[in-house]
Amino acid sequence: MVQSAAEGQRAIPRGPVRVRGAGWAAAWLAGAVALAGEGVLALVVYFLAGLRDEHYFAAGVPAYVGYLFLSVVAMVLLGLAGLICSASVVLPVVQLSRWSARRKGRTETARWCLAVCGAAAAAAALCIGVPTALLGGGWTVLPLVLLLGFLGLAPAALSSRGVTVLRGTGARFGLAAAVLGCGLALSAVVFVGGLAAYGTGLIQEYEPPRLTETQLAGTWSDDQGGTLTLRADGTAVAGELGVHDADTAASGEAHEPCDGSGSWTKGASPSGTSQLDLDVSDCMAVSSWQFGGTEEQPTLFHWIGDPDSLKRHVLHRGASAQ
């Protein structure tokens, strides 16, 4: 029985083992891929959340190639940031966890490591939150930095600590690869799940406002002093309204401002959505304006040049016209 108890004690892991060169390289890599995975997940969540707000995407093969290129660049930058932050933050936290537990005469455990992560996040919150609050930014930044710091640091620190517990170089690098796989898999699940939620209507994607003739009537203005007044009787008056077309799309500069009167009607775009059809004294090169913004703060806009450029001339709602 004594021999059996001794064997059981030997089977219980007593915390991190002594780690040398290759082991710390694996720990560094595990922390880096964990941080990079968190970055990918954050980008996926940011993208999905953005679908609820007004957004426009370029289409066509060149645009898709551009999106692919930006995705590759983002992955490379996240990887580099992960490597730097793992070496400068994660590994020191793991070392501090091991050292502090040893100083206290305790076995370094995952809970102990989490406590050290909390202390590091609290220190970061104080260093960032207190000066921000004193400069007028508000005290809410302090708990926000604390929460984000802990959530960002804890998974990476636990992954690196897990490497230090394992024996064998192969197992340590295998854990780093597993962390990378789990991070990418989780991001893919969240991405597909989010798209499915939008596709099934569980989460409502952004839709432009459905403006009536009464809501369209009024004064609309751009950010350059131009105005467009739509009257309830179907007449329109433009004042210093910038006119853009394909020739000025590259520079973003408008032709001579449009001043004149004409007419307007609510029509339908080729895609079936509502739009404003405008005809003002032959000086309005673009006669079709689409609806944007929200029901509370609607906008009118038209594309400057190719819609794939995502350059728009936007008018904001003003006072109602009589």
C-alpha positions as CSV (number, residue, x, y, z in Angstrom):
1,M,0.0,0.0,0.0
2,V,2.9,2.3,0.8
3,Q,4.4,1.6,-2.6
4,S,1.1,2.3,-4.3
5,A,0.7,5.6,-2.5
6,A,4.3,6.6,-3.5
7,E,3.6,5.8,-7.1
8,G,0.4,7.9,-7.0
9,Q,2.3,10.8,-5.6
10,R,4.8,10.5,-8.4
11,A,2.0,10.5,-10.9
12,I,0.7,13.9,-9.7
13,P,2.3,16.7,-11.6
14,R,4.0,19.1,-9.3
15,G,3.9,22.2,-11.5
16,P,6.2,23.4,-14.3
17,V,9.4,21.6,-14.9
18,R,12.7,23.2,-15.6
19,V,12.6,24.7,-19.1
20,R,15.5,25.4,-21.3
21,G,16.2,26.9,-24.8
22,A,13.8,24.9,-27.0
23,G,11.2,24.8,-24.3
24,W,11.1,28.5,-24.0
25,A,11.0,28.9,-27.8
26,A,7.9,26.6,-27.8
27,A,6.4,28.7,-24.9
28,W,7.1,31.9,-26.8
29,L,5.5,30.4,-29.9
30,A,2.5,29.2,-28.0
31,G,1.9,32.6,-26.5
32,A,2.3,34.3,-30.0
33,V,-0.2,32.0,-31.7
34,A,-2.7,32.4,-28.9
35,L,-2.4,36.2,-29.2
36,A,-2.7,36.0,-33.0
37,G,-5.7,33.8,-32.7
38,E,-7.3,36.3,-30.3
39,G,-6.6,39.0,-32.9
40,V,-8.3,37.0,-35.7
41,L,-11.3,36.3,-33.4
42,A,-11.5,40.0,-32.6
43,L,-11.4,41.0,-36.3
44,V,-14.2,38.4,-37.1
45,V,-16.4,39.8,-34.3
46,Y,-15.7,43.4,-35.4
47,F,-16.7,42.5,-39.0
48,L,-19.9,40.7,-38.0
49,A,-20.9,43.5,-35.6
50,G,-20.2,46.0,-38.4
51,L,-22.8,44.4,-40.6
52,R,-25.5,45.9,-38.3
53,D,-24.3,49.4,-39.3
54,E,-24.3,51.2,-42.6
55,H,-21.7,49.5,-44.8
56,Y,-20.7,49.1,-48.5
57,F,-18.4,46.6,-50.1
58,A,-16.7,46.8,-53.5
59,A,-17.5,44.0,-55.9
60,G,-15.7,42.4,-58.8
61,V,-12.5,40.4,-59.3
62,P,-10.1,43.3,-58.5
63,A,-12.0,44.0,-55.3
64,Y,-11.9,40.3,-54.2
65,V,-8.2,40.1,-55.0
66,G,-7.7,43.2,-52.9
67,Y,-9.7,41.7,-50.0
68,L,-7.6,38.6,-50.2
69,F,-4.4,40.6,-50.2
70,L,-5.5,42.7,-47.2
71,S,-6.4,39.4,-45.4
72,V,-2.9,38.0,-45.9
73,V,-1.3,41.3,-44.8
74,A,-3.6,41.3,-41.7
75,M,-2.5,37.7,-40.8
76,V,1.2,38.6,-41.2
77,L,0.8,41.7,-39.0
78,L,-1.1,39.8,-36.4
79,G,1.6,37.1,-36.4
80,L,4.4,39.6,-35.9
81,A,2.4,41.5,-33.2
82,G,1.9,38.1,-31.5
83,L,5.6,37.3,-31.5
84,I,6.5,40.7,-30.1
85,C,3.9,40.8,-27.4
86,S,4.6,37.2,-26.4
87,A,8.2,38.0,-25.8
88,S,7.6,41.3,-24.1
89,V,4.5,40.5,-22.0
90,V,3.4,36.9,-22.0
91,L,6.7,35.2,-21.2
92,P,7.6,37.7,-18.4
93,V,4.2,37.0,-16.9
94,V,4.8,33.3,-17.0
95,Q,8.2,33.7,-15.5
96,L,6.8,36.0,-12.8
97,S,4.1,33.4,-12.0
98,R,6.8,30.7,-11.6
99,W,9.1,33.0,-9.5
100,S,6.4,34.3,-7.2
101,A,5.0,30.8,-6.5
102,R,8.5,29.6,-5.7
103,R,9.1,32.6,-3.4
104,K,5.9,31.7,-1.5
105,G,6.9,28.1,-1.3
106,R,3.9,27.0,-3.3
107,T,3.3,24.9,-6.4
108,E,2.8,27.1,-9.4
109,T,-0.7,26.2,-10.8
110,A,-3.0,27.5,-13.5
111,R,-4.9,29.5,-10.8
112,W,-1.7,31.1,-9.6
113,C,-0.9,32.0,-13.2
114,L,-4.4,33.5,-13.6
115,A,-3.9,35.6,-10.5
116,V,-0.6,37.0,-11.8
117,C,-2.4,37.8,-15.1
118,G,-5.0,39.7,-13.1
119,A,-2.3,41.6,-11.3
120,A,-0.6,42.5,-14.6
121,A,-3.9,43.6,-16.1
122,A,-4.7,45.7,-13.0
123,A,-1.3,47.4,-13.3
124,A,-1.9,48.2,-17.0
125,A,-5.3,49.5,-16.1
126,L,-3.9,51.8,-13.5
127,C,-1.1,53.0,-15.8
128,I,-3.5,53.7,-18.7
129,G,-6.8,54.4,-17.0
130,V,-5.7,56.9,-14.3
131,P,-3.9,59.3,-16.6
132,T,-6.8,59.0,-19.1
133,A,-9.3,59.8,-16.4
134,L,-7.3,62.7,-15.1
135,L,-7.1,64.2,-18.6
136,G,-10.9,64.1,-18.9
137,G,-11.4,60.7,-20.5
138,G,-13.6,59.3,-17.7
139,W,-13.0,56.6,-15.2
140,T,-14.9,53.9,-17.2
141,V,-11.7,53.3,-19.2
142,L,-10.1,51.8,-16.1
143,P,-12.4,48.7,-15.8
144,L,-12.5,48.4,-19.5
145,V,-8.7,48.2,-19.8
146,L,-8.7,45.8,-16.8
147,L,-11.2,43.5,-18.5
148,L,-9.7,43.6,-22.0
149,G,-6.2,43.2,-20.6
150,F,-7.1,40.1,-18.5
151,L,-9.1,38.5,-21.3
152,G,-6.3,39.1,-23.8
153,L,-3.4,38.0,-21.5
154,A,-4.9,35.0,-19.7
155,P,-5.3,32.6,-22.7
156,A,-1.8,33.4,-24.0
157,A,-0.2,33.0,-20.6
158,L,-2.0,29.7,-19.9
159,S,-0.9,28.4,-23.3
160,S,2.7,29.3,-22.6
161,R,2.5,27.9,-19.1
162,G,1.0,24.7,-20.5
163,V,4.2,24.3,-22.6
164,T,6.3,24.6,-19.5
165,V,4.4,21.8,-17.7
166,L,4.9,19.3,-20.6
167,R,8.1,17.2,-21.0
168,G,9.6,16.7,-24.3
169,T,10.3,19.2,-27.1
170,G,7.9,17.5,-29.5
171,A,5.0,17.7,-27.1
172,R,5.7,21.3,-26.4
173,F,5.7,22.4,-30.0
174,G,2.7,20.1,-30.6
175,L,0.8,22.1,-27.9
176,A,1.7,25.3,-29.7
177,A,0.3,23.9,-32.9
178,A,-2.8,22.8,-31.2
179,V,-3.3,26.3,-29.8
180,L,-3.0,27.7,-33.3
181,G,-5.5,25.2,-34.6
182,C,-8.0,25.8,-31.9
183,G,-7.8,29.6,-32.4
184,L,-8.4,29.4,-36.1
185,A,-11.2,26.8,-35.7
186,L,-13.0,29.0,-33.1
187,S,-12.7,32.1,-35.4
188,A,-14.1,30.0,-38.3
189,V,-17.0,28.8,-36.2
190,V,-17.8,32.3,-35.0
191,F,-17.6,33.6,-38.6
192,V,-19.9,30.9,-40.1
193,G,-22.2,31.1,-37.1
194,G,-22.5,34.9,-37.5
195,L,-23.2,34.7,-41.2
196,A,-25.8,32.1,-40.5
197,A,-27.5,34.3,-37.9
198,Y,-27.7,37.1,-40.4
199,G,-28.9,34.8,-43.1
200,T,-31.7,33.4,-41.1
201,G,-32.7,36.8,-39.7
202,L,-31.8,35.9,-36.1
203,I,-29.6,39.1,-36.3
204,Q,-30.8,41.9,-38.5
205,E,-28.3,43.2,-41.0
206,Y,-28.3,46.9,-41.9
207,E,-30.9,48.0,-44.4
208,P,-31.2,51.6,-45.8
209,P,-34.2,53.6,-44.5
210,R,-37.5,53.4,-46.5
211,L,-38.1,57.1,-47.0
212,T,-41.5,58.4,-48.1
213,E,-42.1,61.5,-50.2
214,T,-43.0,63.4,-47.0
215,Q,-39.7,62.4,-45.4
216,L,-37.7,63.3,-48.5
217,A,-39.2,66.8,-48.7
218,G,-36.9,69.2,-46.9
219,T,-33.4,70.7,-47.1
220,W,-30.4,68.4,-47.5
221,S,-26.8,69.6,-47.2
222,D,-23.3,68.3,-47.8
223,D,-20.1,69.0,-45.8
224,Q,-18.9,71.7,-48.3
225,G,-21.8,74.2,-47.9
226,G,-24.0,72.8,-50.8
227,T,-27.7,72.4,-50.3
228,L,-30.5,70.6,-52.0
229,T,-34.1,71.6,-51.2
230,L,-36.9,69.2,-52.1
231,R,-40.4,70.7,-52.0
232,A,-43.5,68.7,-51.4
233,D,-44.9,69.8,-54.8
234,G,-42.1,67.9,-56.6
235,T,-39.8,70.9,-57.3
236,A,-36.2,71.1,-56.3
237,V,-33.7,73.9,-55.7
238,A,-29.9,73.3,-55.6
239,G,-27.6,75.8,-54.0
240,E,-23.8,75.6,-54.4
241,L,-24.2,71.8,-54.7
242,G,-21.1,70.0,-55.8
243,V,-21.3,67.9,-59.0
244,H,-19.2,64.9,-59.4
245,D,-18.7,62.5,-62.2
246,A,-16.3,59.8,-63.5
247,D,-13.9,62.5,-64.7
248,T,-13.4,64.0,-61.2
249,A,-13.6,60.7,-59.3
250,A,-9.8,60.3,-59.1
251,S,-9.2,63.7,-57.6
252,G,-12.4,63.9,-55.5
253,E,-12.9,67.5,-56.7
254,A,-16.2,68.6,-58.0
255,H,-17.2,70.6,-61.2
256,E,-18.5,74.1,-60.8
257,P,-21.2,74.0,-58.1
258,C,-24.7,73.5,-59.2
259,D,-27.2,76.4,-58.7
260,G,-30.6,76.0,-60.2
261,S,-34.1,74.6,-59.9
262,G,-35.8,71.5,-61.3
263,S,-37.9,68.6,-60.2
264,W,-37.6,65.4,-58.2
265,T,-39.4,62.1,-57.9
266,K,-39.1,59.0,-55.8
267,G,-38.2,56.1,-58.2
268,A,-36.7,52.7,-58.1
269,S,-33.0,51.6,-58.7
270,P,-32.1,48.7,-61.1
271,S,-31.8,46.5,-58.0
272,G,-35.4,47.4,-56.9
273,T,-34.6,49.6,-54.0
274,S,-36.0,53.1,-53.7
275,Q,-34.0,56.1,-54.8
276,L,-34.3,59.8,-55.5
277,D,-34.5,60.8,-59.2
278,L,-33.3,64.4,-59.6
279,D,-33.3,66.8,-62.6
280,V,-31.9,70.3,-61.9
281,S,-31.4,72.8,-64.8
282,D,-29.0,70.5,-66.7
283,C,-26.2,71.1,-64.2
284,M,-26.7,67.9,-62.2
285,A,-24.6,65.3,-63.9
286,V,-25.8,62.5,-61.5
287,S,-29.6,62.3,-61.3
288,S,-30.0,59.3,-59.1
289,W,-29.5,59.4,-55.3
290,Q,-29.7,56.4,-53.0
291,F,-30.9,56.3,-49.4
292,G,-28.5,55.8,-46.5
293,G,-28.1,56.4,-42.8
294,T,-30.9,55.5,-40.5
295,E,-34.6,56.3,-40.1
296,E,-33.7,58.9,-37.5
297,Q,-30.7,60.3,-39.4
298,P,-31.2,59.6,-43.1
299,T,-28.8,60.5,-45.9
300,L,-28.9,60.8,-49.7
301,F,-25.8,59.8,-51.7
302,H,-24.5,59.0,-55.1
303,W,-21.3,57.2,-56.1
304,I,-18.4,59.3,-57.4
305,G,-17.1,57.4,-60.4
306,D,-17.0,53.6,-60.2
307,P,-19.1,52.4,-57.2
308,D,-16.2,49.9,-56.4
309,S,-14.2,52.9,-55.4
310,L,-16.6,53.4,-52.5
311,K,-16.3,57.2,-52.9
312,R,-19.7,58.9,-52.2
313,H,-21.2,62.4,-52.3
314,V,-23.4,62.5,-49.2
315,L,-26.2,64.8,-48.2
316,H,-27.5,65.0,-44.7
317,R,-31.1,65.8,-43.6
318,G,-31.9,69.3,-42.6
319,A,-35.1,71.2,-41.9
320,S,-38.4,70.2,-43.5
321,A,-39.6,72.1,-46.5
322,Q,-43.1,73.5,-46.7
